[in-house]
């Protein structure tokens, strides 16, 4: 939880920094729980991104501004 909303450097990313965001469809009990999000290619990623953009209470739940 303490990683959510933080800017990180992804070595091969086009952008200088990317942000850690919640994705409720992954299992935190398997592996690291860290995955790449591609909203243009994955419906779950798009739905999660739209929820963060459109629902202030959802952002507040994860303390993401």
C-alpha positions as a Markdown table, in Angstrom:
| # | Residue | x | y | z |
|---|---|---|---|---|
| 1 | Unk | 0.0 | 0.0 | 0.0 |
| 2 | Unk | 2.8 | 2.4 | 0.7 |
| 3 | Unk | 3.9 | 2.2 | -2.9 |
| 4 | Unk | 0.6 | 3.4 | -4.4 |
| 5 | Unk | 0.7 | 6.8 | -6.1 |
| 6 | Unk | 4.5 | 7.0 | -6.0 |
| 7 | Unk | 6.5 | 8.1 | -9.1 |
| 8 | Unk | 9.0 | 5.5 | -10.2 |
| 9 | Unk | 11.6 | 5.3 | -13.0 |
| 10 | Unk | 10.9 | 2.5 | -15.5 |
| 11 | Unk | 14.1 | 1.8 | -17.4 |
| 12 | Unk | 12.6 | 1.2 | -20.8 |
| 13 | Unk | 9.7 | 3.6 | -20.5 |
| 14 | Unk | 9.2 | 6.5 | -22.9 |
| 15 | Unk | 8.4 | 8.8 | -19.9 |
| 16 | Unk | 10.8 | 10.1 | -17.2 |
| 17 | Unk | 8.6 | 8.8 | -14.5 |
| 18 | Unk | 5.5 | 6.6 | -14.2 |
| 19 | Unk | 3.2 | 6.1 | -11.2 |
| 20 | Unk | 2.2 | 3.1 | -9.2 |
| 21 | Unk | -1.6 | 2.6 | -9.3 |
| 22 | Unk | -3.9 | -0.1 | -7.9 |
| 23 | Unk | -5.2 | -2.8 | -10.2 |
| 24 | Unk | -7.8 | -4.9 | -8.3 |
| 25 | Unk | -7.7 | -7.9 | -10.7 |
| 26 | Unk | -4.2 | -9.0 | -9.8 |
| 27 | Unk | -3.2 | -11.3 | -7.0 |
| 28 | Unk | -1.0 | -9.8 | -4.4 |
| 29 | Unk | -0.3 | -13.4 | -3.1 |
| 30 | Unk | 1.5 | -14.5 | -6.2 |
| 31 | Unk | 4.8 | -12.9 | -7.3 |
| 32 | Unk | 5.4 | -9.2 | -6.5 |
| 33 | Unk | 1.9 | -7.9 | -7.4 |
| 34 | Unk | 3.6 | -5.3 | -9.7 |
| 35 | Unk | 2.5 | -5.4 | -13.3 |
| 36 | Unk | 2.7 | -3.2 | -16.4 |
| 37 | Unk | -0.6 | -1.5 | -17.2 |
| 38 | Unk | -1.6 | -0.9 | -20.8 |
| 39 | Unk | -5.1 | 0.7 | -20.8 |
| 40 | Unk | -5.1 | 0.8 | -24.6 |
| 41 | Unk | -4.7 | -3.0 | -24.8 |
| 42 | Unk | -6.3 | -4.5 | -21.6 |
| 43 | Unk | -9.9 | -3.8 | -20.6 |
| 44 | Unk | -9.2 | -4.3 | -16.9 |
| 45 | Unk | -6.4 | -1.7 | -17.1 |
| 46 | Unk | -8.7 | 0.8 | -18.8 |
| 47 | Unk | -11.5 | 0.3 | -16.3 |
| 48 | Unk | -9.1 | 0.8 | -13.4 |
| 49 | Unk | -7.6 | 4.0 | -15.0 |
| 50 | Unk | -11.1 | 5.4 | -15.7 |
| 51 | Unk | -12.2 | 4.7 | -12.1 |
| 52 | Unk | -9.2 | 6.6 | -10.8 |
| 53 | Unk | -9.8 | 9.5 | -13.2 |
| 54 | Unk | -13.6 | 9.7 | -12.6 |
| 55 | Unk | -14.2 | 8.7 | -9.0 |
| 56 | Unk | -12.7 | 10.9 | -6.3 |
| 57 | Unk | -13.8 | 8.4 | -3.6 |
| 58 | Unk | -11.9 | 5.6 | -5.3 |
| 59 | Unk | -8.7 | 7.8 | -5.5 |
| 60 | Unk | -9.2 | 8.7 | -1.8 |
| 61 | Unk | -9.5 | 5.1 | -0.8 |
| 62 | Unk | -5.9 | 4.5 | -2.0 |
| 63 | Unk | -4.7 | 8.0 | -1.0 |
| 64 | Unk | -3.9 | 8.9 | -4.7 |
| 65 | Unk | -4.3 | 12.6 | -5.7 |
